[in-house]
Amino acid sequence: MHDDAEAWFAAHTSVVTDWPRERLLAAKGDVRVSVVLPALNEEPTVGRIVASIHHALGDGVPSERRLVDELVVIDSGSTDATAAVAAAAGARVVSRDDVIPGLPAVPGKGEAMWRSLAATTGDIVVFVDADLQSFTPSYVTGLLGPLLTDPHVALVKAVYERPLVQGSTVVSAGGGRVTELVARPLLNLLWPQLAGVVQPLAGEYAARRSLLESLPFPVGYGVEIALLVDTFERHGLAAIAQVDLGVRVHRHHDERRLGRMSAEIMHTAYERVARRSGTELLGQVGTSLTQFERGASGFVSRDHDVTALERPPMASLAEYARR
């Protein structure tokens, strides 16, 4: 491991038990905390996550014991009962399309996260994936710890074991295939100082609003690696921390879907390398991915767009600035 990465890992990695509620309450003061769940057709899991946060950390507890001031689900056009289930469990549900309505929305997780900045008011924003099957409120408290206690930290990533669950078979640490095959090699090769980040693509992380509103957001699956790399390049390793939350179980995707995710992540990384070197990437790197499926008469190719769109820093939007 790169010397800087090794030193950072030792100094900036904690475990969730390091951050008990009393310590966080003492440090919170007037800081407002928003928890955001980007969601698209997550009816089976979103309600339990929302209810857990609401009853343990939000409006379900007395104000003097409250760590979460705002609990918001950004619905990205769900066709199931995601919105109704989330609202019944205690969240404020906001349609992606109703945020910054003058700018048409596009599909993508990063798009929902970017728009969430204009739909929330917290000084700290905690992002939680809505498909988690292993969620506990300690996910939120763990991520808040470094931000509430260290003014130099701006971004906190989750660390966890990701077992791969296939029916009745559980493969320990077998999840995170895109992380191990794509994201980690990219970081070690291109940003070796970030080699100590255990879960660079973690969907659970927290950041200061002042940081998030200053960064561009890829609209798709490149958003996690973009926020990590951009934070490092602008503010250095000292601005990043990670917290071990234990085990994370969630829905897994098939290899074709993972391939499309990987292509977006690689495109995002290459674009940042190009910016760093002062070159123009678009036109030099492809923006589509060809995949193959076996049909009745042989293999059939299918082309998929690799999302290259990035939203500008939210702070640059006049509508947001007026707010």
Helices and strands as residue ranges (DSSP letters): H 3-12, E 13-15, G 16-18, H 21-28, E 33-39, H 43-56, G 63-65, E 70-75, H 82-89, E 92-95, G 96-98, H 109-119, E 124-127, H 138-149, E 155-161, E 164-166, E 169-171, H 177-178, I 179-183, H 184-190, G 192-194, E 205-208, H 209-212, E 217-218, H 223-235, G 237-239, E 240-247, H 255-277, E 288-295, E 298-305, E 310-311, G 314-316, H 318-322
